[in-house]
Amino acid sequence: MIFLKALLAFLVFVALFLFWWSNEQRIDLDLGFVILNARVATYIIAAFLIGFLPLWFYYRALRWRLKRRIATLESQVAVPPTKPLDLKPDEITNADNSPLSSV
């Protein structure tokens, strides 16, 4: 599964690079205090990352918090292991306290 995630990430980065490389038209972006001159694809990728990264960080933090909560709840519910009884066969009885009969 890790290999597939790495392969998918690699393919996404290659696709983004090819998209960036093929769109060579440059435009000016006036931010008021600075004028940026870059490729159109750079602005598109930057806008995508500005929208994607905050939500991705929020998702990862929420997932981490829920995993911690589940681990805490599971540790509270966990039954401690019991040690085996040290009884001799003649001490074991039925529900009515009569000794077990050998077959």
N, CA, C and O atoms as CSV, one atom per row, in Angstrom:
chain,resi,resn,atom,element,x,y,z
A,1,MET,N,N,0.820,-1.192,0.000
A,1,MET,CA,C,0.000,0.000,0.000
A,1,MET,C,C,0.870,1.266,0.000
A,1,MET,O,O,0.536,2.259,-0.646
A,2,ILE,N,N,1.970,1.215,0.721
A,2,ILE,CA,C,2.869,2.374,0.758
A,2,ILE,C,C,3.442,2.631,-0.633
A,2,ILE,O,O,3.595,3.778,-1.054
A,3,PHE,N,N,3.758,1.543,-1.341
A,3,PHE,CA,C,4.280,1.701,-2.697
A,3,PHE,C,C,3.258,2.380,-3.607
A,3,PHE,O,O,3.612,3.242,-4.411
A,4,LEU,N,N,1.992,1.989,-3.476
A,4,LEU,CA,C,0.953,2.597,-4.313
A,4,LEU,C,C,0.771,4.077,-3.997
A,4,LEU,O,O,0.575,4.886,-4.903
A,5,LYS,N,N,0.835,4.436,-2.705
A,5,LYS,CA,C,0.733,5.852,-2.335
A,5,LYS,C,C,1.898,6.645,-2.906
A,5,LYS,O,O,1.714,7.744,-3.429
A,6,ALA,N,N,3.100,6.083,-2.804
A,6,ALA,CA,C,4.281,6.769,-3.335
A,6,ALA,C,C,4.188,6.907,-4.853
A,6,ALA,O,O,4.525,7.951,-5.411
A,7,LEU,N,N,3.729,5.851,-5.513
A,7,LEU,CA,C,3.572,5.900,-6.968
A,7,LEU,C,C,2.536,6.940,-7.379
A,7,LEU,O,O,2.756,7.695,-8.327
A,8,LEU,N,N,1.412,6.982,-6.675
A,8,LEU,CA,C,0.383,7.972,-6.977
A,8,LEU,C,C,0.903,9.397,-6.753
A,8,LEU,O,O,0.646,10.284,-7.567
A,9,ALA,N,N,1.629,9.615,-5.658
A,9,ALA,CA,C,2.187,10.946,-5.399
A,9,ALA,C,C,3.180,11.337,-6.494
A,9,ALA,O,O,3.188,12.480,-6.951
A,10,PHE,N,N,4.001,10.400,-6.904
A,10,PHE,CA,C,4.962,10.670,-7.974
A,10,PHE,C,C,4.242,11.037,-9.274
A,10,PHE,O,O,4.626,11.988,-9.954
A,11,LEU,N,N,3.204,10.282,-9.613
A,11,LEU,CA,C,2.458,10.570,-10.842
A,11,LEU,C,C,1.761,11.929,-10.780
A,11,LEU,O,O,1.685,12.631,-11.789
A,12,VAL,N,N,1.253,12.301,-9.609
A,12,VAL,CA,C,0.624,13.614,-9.460
A,12,VAL,C,C,1.657,14.720,-9.651
A,12,VAL,O,O,1.380,15.714,-10.322
A,13,PHE,N,N,2.851,14.557,-9.065
A,13,PHE,CA,C,3.885,15.570,-9.223
A,13,PHE,C,C,4.361,15.664,-10.672
A,13,PHE,O,O,4.627,16.761,-11.163
A,14,VAL,N,N,4.468,14.540,-11.351
A,14,VAL,CA,C,4.856,14.563,-12.768
A,14,VAL,C,C,3.775,15.274,-13.587
A,14,VAL,O,O,4.092,16.079,-14.463
A,15,ALA,N,N,2.508,14.984,-13.308
A,15,ALA,CA,C,1.424,15.641,-14.035
A,15,ALA,C,C,1.425,17.150,-13.773
A,15,ALA,O,O,1.237,17.939,-14.699
A,16,LEU,N,N,1.636,17.551,-12.521
A,16,LEU,CA,C,1.706,18.984,-12.214
A,16,LEU,C,C,2.874,19.647,-12.923
A,16,LEU,O,O,2.740,20.758,-13.437
A,17,PHE,N,N,4.017,18.975,-12.956
A,17,PHE,CA,C,5.178,19.548,-13.645
A,17,PHE,C,C,4.910,19.695,-15.133
A,17,PHE,O,O,5.237,20.723,-15.725
A,18,LEU,N,N,4.313,18.665,-15.747
A,18,LEU,CA,C,4.004,18.753,-17.180
A,18,LEU,C,C,2.983,19.852,-17.454
A,18,LEU,O,O,3.085,20.555,-18.459
A,19,PHE,N,N,2.000,20.005,-16.571
A,19,PHE,CA,C,1.023,21.087,-16.721
A,19,PHE,C,C,1.725,22.442,-16.618
A,19,PHE,O,O,1.453,23.349,-17.404
A,20,TRP,N,N,2.621,22.572,-15.650
A,20,TRP,CA,C,3.347,23.821,-15.458
A,20,TRP,C,C,4.262,24.095,-16.653
A,20,TRP,O,O,4.348,25.231,-17.119
A,21,TRP,N,N,4.934,23.077,-17.142
A,21,TRP,CA,C,5.898,23.240,-18.231
A,21,TRP,C,C,5.216,23.578,-19.552
A,21,TRP,O,O,5.753,24.348,-20.348
A,22,SER,N,N,4.028,23.004,-19.790
A,22,SER,CA,C,3.370,23.219,-21.081
A,22,SER,C,C,2.670,24.574,-21.172
A,22,SER,O,O,2.421,25.050,-22.279
A,23,ASN,N,N,2.353,25.195,-20.067
A,23,ASN,CA,C,1.688,26.511,-20.080
A,23,ASN,C,C,2.731,27.604,-19.840
A,23,ASN,O,O,3.026,27.962,-18.700
A,24,GLU,N,N,3.274,28.119,-20.928
A,24,GLU,CA,C,4.361,29.087,-20.815
A,24,GLU,C,C,3.904,30.536,-20.809
A,24,GLU,O,O,4.725,31.436,-20.636
A,25,GLN,N,N,2.627,30.778,-20.993
A,25,GLN,CA,C,2.156,32.156,-21.019
A,25,GLN,C,C,2.336,32.788,-19.640
A,25,GLN,O,O,1.961,32.204,-18.624
A,26,ARG,N,N,2.915,33.986,-19.619
A,26,ARG,CA,C,3.158,34.687,-18.363
A,26,ARG,C,C,2.164,35.838,-18.243
A,26,ARG,O,O,1.818,36.489,-19.228
A,27,ILE,N,N,1.715,36.071,-17.011
A,27,ILE,CA,C,0.805,37.184,-16.760
A,27,ILE,C,C,1.280,37.924,-15.513
A,27,ILE,O,O,2.039,37.397,-14.699
A,28,ASP,N,N,0.801,39.180,-15.391
A,28,ASP,CA,C,1.130,39.988,-14.226
A,28,ASP,C,C,-0.011,39.905,-13.228
A,28,ASP,O,O,-1.184,39.953,-13.596
A,29,LEU,N,N,0.353,39.780,-11.955
A,29,LEU,CA,C,-0.626,39.771,-10.870
A,29,LEU,C,C,-0.280,40.934,-9.947
A,29,LEU,O,O,0.777,40.946,-9.316
A,30,ASP,N,N,-1.184,41.915,-9.875
A,30,ASP,CA,C,-0.967,43.103,-9.054
A,30,ASP,C,C,-1.592,42.877,-7.679
A,30,ASP,O,O,-2.814,42.797,-7.554
A,31,LEU,N,N,-0.754,42.775,-6.653
A,31,LEU,CA,C,-1.231,42.574,-5.285
A,31,LEU,C,C,-1.330,43.885,-4.510
A,31,LEU,O,O,-1.650,43.869,-3.321
A,32,GLY,N,N,-1.069,44.989,-5.140
A,32,GLY,CA,C,-1.147,46.288,-4.489
A,32,GLY,C,C,0.215,46.773,-4.048
A,32,GLY,O,O,0.583,47.915,-4.325
A,33,PHE,N,N,0.965,45.939,-3.375
A,33,PHE,CA,C,2.290,46.336,-2.905
A,33,PHE,C,C,3.402,45.713,-3.746
A,33,PHE,O,O,4.564,46.099,-3.620
A,34,VAL,N,N,3.056,44.760,-4.597
A,34,VAL,CA,C,4.034,44.120,-5.468
A,34,VAL,C,C,3.303,43.595,-6.707
A,34,VAL,O,O,2.135,43.209,-6.645
A,35,ILE,N,N,4.012,43.595,-7.813
A,35,ILE,CA,C,3.472,43.037,-9.046
A,35,ILE,C,C,4.264,41.763,-9.356
A,35,ILE,O,O,5.482,41.799,-9.534
A,36,LEU,N,N,3.549,40.643,-9.414
A,36,LEU,CA,C,4.189,39.363,-9.701
A,36,LEU,C,C,4.009,39.024,-11.170
A,36,LEU,O,O,2.926,39.194,-11.730
A,37,ASN,N,N,5.079,38.542,-11.788
A,37,ASN,CA,C,5.038,38.110,-13.171
A,37,ASN,C,C,5.448,36.643,-13.181
A,37,ASN,O,O,6.612,36.314,-12.955
A,38,ALA,N,N,4.486,35.766,-13.443
A,38,ALA,CA,C,4.773,34.332,-13.424
A,38,ALA,C,C,3.876,33.631,-14.434
A,38,ALA,O,O,2.995,34.241,-15.040
A,39,ARG,N,N,4.121,32.341,-14.598
A,39,ARG,CA,C,3.307,31.541,-15.505
A,39,ARG,C,C,1.900,31.381,-14.939
A,39,ARG,O,O,1.692,31.436,-13.727
A,40,VAL,N,N,0.949,31.184,-15.833
A,40,VAL,CA,C,-0.450,30.987,-15.436
A,40,VAL,C,C,-0.566,29.745,-14.551
A,40,VAL,O,O,-1.285,29.758,-13.552
A,41,ALA,N,N,0.130,28.691,-14.912
A,41,ALA,CA,C,0.061,27.441,-14.162
A,41,ALA,C,C,0.561,27.625,-12.731
A,41,ALA,O,O,0.073,26.953,-11.822
A,42,THR,N,N,1.514,28.512,-12.515
A,42,THR,CA,C,2.015,28.768,-11.173
A,42,THR,C,C,0.907,29.334,-10.296
A,42,THR,O,O,0.763,28.941,-9.138
A,43,TYR,N,N,0.129,30.249,-10.843
A,43,TYR,CA,C,-0.979,30.826,-10.077
A,43,TYR,C,C,-2.072,29.782,-9.810
A,43,TYR,O,O,-2.666,29.760,-8.732
A,44,ILE,N,N,-2.326,28.928,-10.790
A,44,ILE,CA,C,-3.354,27.896,-10.613
A,44,ILE,C,C,-2.933,26.906,-9.531
A,44,ILE,O,O,-3.736,26.560,-8.665
A,45,ILE,N,N,-1.685,26.449,-9.572
A,45,ILE,CA,C,-1.192,25.504,-8.572
A,45,ILE,C,C,-1.158,26.154,-7.191
A,45,ILE,O,O,-1.505,25.517,-6.196
A,46,ALA,N,N,-0.746,27.409,-7.127
A,46,ALA,CA,C,-0.713,28.111,-5.843
A,46,ALA,C,C,-2.119,28.269,-5.267
A,46,ALA,O,O,-2.315,28.094,-4.065
A,47,ALA,N,N,-3.087,28.594,-6.099
A,47,ALA,CA,C,-4.467,28.731,-5.619
A,47,ALA,C,C,-5.004,27.401,-5.121
A,47,ALA,O,O,-5.710,27.355,-4.113
A,48,PHE,N,N,-4.676,26.313,-5.819
A,48,PHE,CA,C,-5.091,24.989,-5.374
A,48,PHE,C,C,-4.489,24.669,-4.014
A,48,PHE,O,O,-5.190,24.185,-3.125
A,49,LEU,N,N,-3.202,24.935,-3.841
A,49,LEU,CA,C,-2.541,24.625,-2.568
A,49,LEU,C,C,-3.062,25.494,-1.429
A,49,LEU,O,O,-3.175,25.027,-0.296
A,50,ILE,N,N,-3.381,26.754,-1.719
A,50,ILE,CA,C,-3.926,27.635,-0.683
A,50,ILE,C,C,-5.276,27.117,-0.190
A,50,ILE,O,O,-5.604,27.257,0.988
A,51,GLY,N,N,-6.045,26.528,-1.077
A,51,GLY,CA,C,-7.334,25.968,-0.669
A,51,GLY,C,C,-7.223,24.584,-0.072
A,51,GLY,O,O,-8.010,24.229,0.804
A,52,PHE,N,N,-6.260,23.788,-0.526
A,52,PHE,CA,C,-6.161,22.393,-0.119
A,52,PHE,C,C,-5.425,22.196,1.203
A,52,PHE,O,O,-5.884,21.443,2.061
A,53,LEU,N,N,-4.301,22.859,1.372
A,53,LEU,CA,C,-3.444,22.590,2.533
A,53,LEU,C,C,-4.101,22.873,3.886
A,53,LEU,O,O,-3.959,22.044,4.785
A,54,PRO,N,N,-4.804,23.981,4.090
A,54,PRO,CA,C,-5.423,24.181,5.406
A,54,PRO,C,C,-6.433,23.088,5.766
A,54,PRO,O,O,-6.475,22.623,6.905
A,55,LEU,N,N,-7.238,22.688,4.794
A,55,LEU,CA,C,-8.206,21.629,5.072
A,55,LEU,C,C,-7.516,20.289,5.294
A,55,LEU,O,O,-7.987,19.490,6.104
A,56,TRP,N,N,-6.430,20.025,4.608
A,56,TRP,CA,C,-5.691,18.786,4.800
A,56,TRP,C,C,-5.059,18.751,6.192
A,56,TRP,O,O,-5.080,17.716,6.858
A,57,PHE,N,N,-4.494,19.886,6.634
A,57,PHE,CA,C,-3.929,19.945,7.992
A,57,PHE,C,C,-5.020,19.767,9.046
A,57,PHE,O,O,-4.805,19.092,10.053
A,58,TYR,N,N,-6.178,20.360,8.822
A,58,TYR,CA,C,-7.298,20.190,9.747
A,58,TYR,C,C,-7.720,18.721,9.813
A,58,TYR,O,O,-7.959,18.191,10.898
A,59,TYR,N,N,-7.810,18.067,8.661
A,59,TYR,CA,C,-8.180,16.651,8.610
A,59,TYR,C,C,-7.172,15.796,9.364
A,59,TYR,O,O,-7.559,14.913,10.129
A,60,ARG,N,N,-5.873,16.050,9.156
A,60,ARG,CA,C,-4.845,15.259,9.834
A,60,ARG,C,C,-4.903,15.473,11.340
A,60,ARG,O,O,-4.747,14.514,12.096
A,61,ALA,N,N,-5.122,16.710,11.801
A,61,ALA,CA,C,-5.218,16.981,13.227
A,61,ALA,C,C,-6.447,16.303,13.830
A,61,ALA,O,O,-6.379,15.742,14.924
A,62,LEU,N,N,-7.557,16.356,13.120
A,62,LEU,CA,C,-8.778,15.706,13.601
A,62,LEU,C,C,-8.597,14.196,13.681
A,62,LEU,O,O,-9.024,13.565,14.647
A,63,ARG,N,N,-7.978,13.632,12.687
A,63,ARG,CA,C,-7.731,12.183,12.674
A,63,ARG,C,C,-6.801,11.782,13.817
A,63,ARG,O,O,-7.030,10.765,14.471
A,64,TRP,N,N,-5.755,12.570,14.062
A,64,TRP,CA,C,-4.823,12.290,15.146
A,64,TRP,C,C,-5.536,12.357,16.493
A,64,TRP,O,O,-5.330,11.499,17.353
A,65,ARG,N,N,-6.376,13.379,16.676
A,65,ARG,CA,C,-7.100,13.534,17.935
A,65,ARG,C,C,-8.073,12.381,18.165
A,65,ARG,O,O,-8.175,11.873,19.281
A,66,LEU,N,N,-8.786,11.966,17.124
A,66,LEU,CA,C,-9.730,10.865,17.265
A,66,LEU,C,C,-9.015,9.542,17.533
A,66,LEU,O,O,-9.517,8.719,18.298
A,67,LYS,N,N,-7.859,9.326,16.920
A,67,LYS,CA,C,-7.092,8.110,17.199
A,67,LYS,C,C,-6.642,8.081,18.660
A,67,LYS,O,O,-6.684,7.032,19.303
A,68,ARG,N,N,-6.214,9.224,19.180
A,68,ARG,CA,C,-5.821,9.290,20.592
A,68,ARG,C,C,-7.009,9.013,21.492
A,68,ARG,O,O,-6.876,8.302,22.488
A,69,ARG,N,N,-8.176,9.565,21.158
A,69,ARG,CA,C,-9.368,9.345,21.969
A,69,ARG,C,C,-9.771,7.868,21.956
A,69,ARG,O,O,-10.119,7.308,22.995
A,70,ILE,N,N,-9.723,7.249,20.792
A,70,ILE,CA,C,-10.074,5.833,20.683
A,70,ILE,C,C,-9.088,4.983,21.467
A,70,ILE,O,O,-9.496,4.043,22.149
A,71,ALA,N,N,-7.804,5.290,21.385
A,71,ALA,CA,C,-6.800,4.522,22.134
A,71,ALA,C,C,-7.024,4.661,23.631
A,71,ALA,O,O,-6.875,3.686,24.368
A,72,THR,N,N,-7.380,5.857,24.093
A,72,THR,CA,C,-7.650,6.061,25.515
A,72,THR,C,C,-8.870,5.260,25.947
A,72,THR,O,O,-8.837,4.606,26.989
A,73,LEU,N,N,-9.930,5.300,25.178
A,73,LEU,CA,C,-11.130,4.551,25.515
A,73,LEU,C,C,-10.885,3.046,25.486
A,73,LEU,O,O,-11.401,2.319,26.335
A,74,GLU,N,N,-10.109,2.576,24.525
A,74,GLU,CA,C,-9.806,1.151,24.459
A,74,GLU,C,C,-8.960,0.709,25.639
A,74,GLU,O,O,-9.145,-0.393,26.156
A,75,SER,N,N,-8.037,1.551,26.070
A,75,SER,CA,C,-7.209,1.166,27.218
A,75,SER,C,C,-8.014,1.157,28.509
A,75,SER,O,O,-7.689,0.396,29.421
A,76,GLN,N,N,-9.055,1.979,28.613
A,76,GLN,CA,C,-9.896,1.966,29.803
A,76,GLN,C,C,-10.785,0.737,29.851
A,76,GLN,O,O,-11.100,0.248,30.935
A,77,VAL,N,N,-11.192,0.234,28.707
A,77,VAL,CA,C,-12.103,-0.903,28.638
A,77,VAL,C,C,-11.346,-2.232,28.675
A,77,VAL,O,O,-11.940,-3.267,28.978
A,78,ALA,N,N,-10.067,-2.221,28.377
A,78,ALA,CA,C,-9.297,-3.456,28.273
A,78,ALA,C,C,-9.360,-4.243,29.579
A,78,ALA,O,O,-9.210,-3.685,30.666
A,79,VAL,N,N,-9.584,-5.541,29.451
A,79,VAL,CA,C,-9.646,-6.424,30.606
A,79,VAL,C,C,-8.233,-6.889,30.923
A,79,VAL,O,O,-7.528,-7.375,30.039
A,80,PRO,N,N,-7.807,-6.743,32.187
A,80,PRO,CA,C,-6.450,-7.199,32.514
A,80,PRO,C,C,-6.371,-8.719,32.404
A,80,PRO,O,O,-7.350,-9.409,32.688
A,81,PRO,N,N,-5.237,-9.240,32.004
A,81,PRO,CA,C,-5.117,-10.687,31.869
A,81,PRO,C,C,-5.226,-11.364,33.235
A,81,PRO,O,O,-4.741,-10.843,34.240
A,82,THR,N,N,-5.870,-12.529,33.257
A,82,THR,CA,C,-6.023,-13.266,34.509
A,82,THR,C,C,-5.026,-14.401,34.553
A,82,THR,O,O,-4.670,-14.966,33.519
A,83,LYS,N,N,-4.573,-14.735,35.754
A,83,LYS,CA,C,-3.639,-15.844,35.884
A,83,LYS,C,C,-4.437,-17.131,36.046
A,83,LYS,O,O,-5.548,-17.106,36.576
A,84,PRO,N,N,-3.895,-18.237,35.603
A,84,PRO,CA,C,-4.634,-19.505,35.722
A,84,PRO,C,C,-4.761,-19.927,37.183
A,84,PRO,O,O,-3.908,-19.608,38.012
A,85,LEU,N,N,-5.839,-20.647,37.482
A,85,LEU,CA,C,-6.067,-21.128,38.840
A,85,LEU,C,C,-5.131,-22.287,39.143
A,85,LEU,O,O,-4.877,-23.137,38.290
A,86,ASP,N,N,-4.617,-22.309,40.379
A,86,ASP,CA,C,-3.740,-23.405,40.813
A,86,ASP,C,C,-4.557,-24.400,41.619
A,86,ASP,O,O,-4.362,-24.540,42.827
A,87,LEU,N,N,-5.465,-25.087,40.956
A,87,LEU,CA,C,-6.311,-26.061,41.632
A,87,LEU,C,C,-5.895,-27.467,41.233
A,87,LEU,O,O,-5.498,-27.728,40.097
A,88,LYS,N,N,-5.998,-28.357,42.202
A,88,LYS,CA,C,-5.739,-29.767,41.927
A,88,LYS,C,C,-7.017,-30.370,41.369
A,88,LYS,O,O,-8.098,-29.846,41.637
A,89,PRO,N,N,-6.934,-31.450,40.605
A,89,PRO,CA,C,-8.138,-32.023,40.000
A,89,PRO,C,C,-9.197,-32.426,41.018
A,89,PRO,O,O,-10.383,-32.367,40.695
A,90,ASP,N,N,-8.831,-32.831,42.227
A,90,ASP,CA,C,-9.834,-33.246,43.210
A,90,ASP,C,C,-10.529,-32.052,43.859
A,90,ASP,O,O,-11.529,-32.236,44.552
A,91,GLU,N,N,-10.026,-30.833,43.655
A,91,GLU,CA,C,-10.653,-29.642,44.216
A,91,GLU,C,C,-11.694,-29.040,43.279
A,91,GLU,O,O,-12.439,-28.148,43.684
A,92,ILE,N,N,-11.759,-29.504,42.049
A,92,ILE,CA,C,-12.705,-28.972,41.071
A,92,ILE,C,C,-14.057,-29.645,41.296
A,92,ILE,O,O,-14.145,-30.870,41.375
A,93,THR,N,N,-15.104,-28.835,41.398
A,93,THR,CA,C,-16.438,-29.368,41.676
A,93,THR,C,C,-17.430,-28.890,40.639
A,93,THR,O,O,-17.145,-27.979,39.862
A,94,ASN,N,N,-18.603,-29.514,40.633
A,94,ASN,CA,C,-19.706,-29.099,39.775
A,94,ASN,C,C,-20.375,-27.872,40.368
A,94,ASN,O,O,-19.967,-27.385,41.423
A,95,ALA,N,N,-21.398,-27.373,39.696
A,95,ALA,CA,C,-22.123,-26.201,40.178
A,95,ALA,C,C,-22.793,-26.455,41.520
A,95,ALA,O,O,-22.973,-25.521,42.300
A,96,ASP,N,N,-23.171,-27.717,41.808
A,96,ASP,CA,C,-23.828,-28.025,43.087
A,96,ASP,C,C,-22.819,-28.460,44.150
A,96,ASP,O,O,-23.201,-29.069,45.149
A,97,ASN,N,N,-21.520,-28.150,43.942
A,97,ASN,CA,C,-20.408,-28.458,44.865
A,97,ASN,C,C,-20.191,-29.940,45.087
A,97,ASN,O,O,-19.569,-30.326,46.077
A,98,SER,N,N,-20.689,-30.785,44.188
A,98,SER,CA,C,-20.364,-32.220,44.292
A,98,SER,C,C,-19.112,-32.472,43.440
A,98,SER,O,O,-18.940,-31.855,42.388
A,99,PRO,N,N,-18.241,-33.381,43.897
A,99,PRO,CA,C,-17.009,-33.630,43.136
A,99,PRO,C,C,-17.318,-34.178,41.747
A,99,PRO,O,O,-18.321,-34.861,41.537
A,100,LEU,N,N,-16.446,-33.867,40.822
A,100,LEU,CA,C,-16.600,-34.357,39.454
A,100,LEU,C,C,-16.326,-35.831,39.432
A,100,LEU,O,O,-15.406,-36.313,40.093
A,101,SER,N,N,-17.129,-36.557,38.666
A,101,SER,CA,C,-16.914,-38.005,38.562
A,101,SER,C,C,-16.025,-38.285,37.351
A,101,SER,O,O,-16.162,-37.643,36.310
A,102,SER,N,N,-15.133,-39.227,37.495
A,102,SER,CA,C,-14.260,-39.602,36.398
A,102,SER,C,C,-15.003,-40.513,35.453
A,102,SER,O,O,-15.782,-41.363,35.884
A,103,VAL,N,N,-14.773,-40.345,34.199
A,103,VAL,CA,C,-15.455,-41.157,33.198
A,103,VAL,C,C,-14.667,-42.383,32.908
A,103,VAL,O,O,-15.078,-43.201,32.085
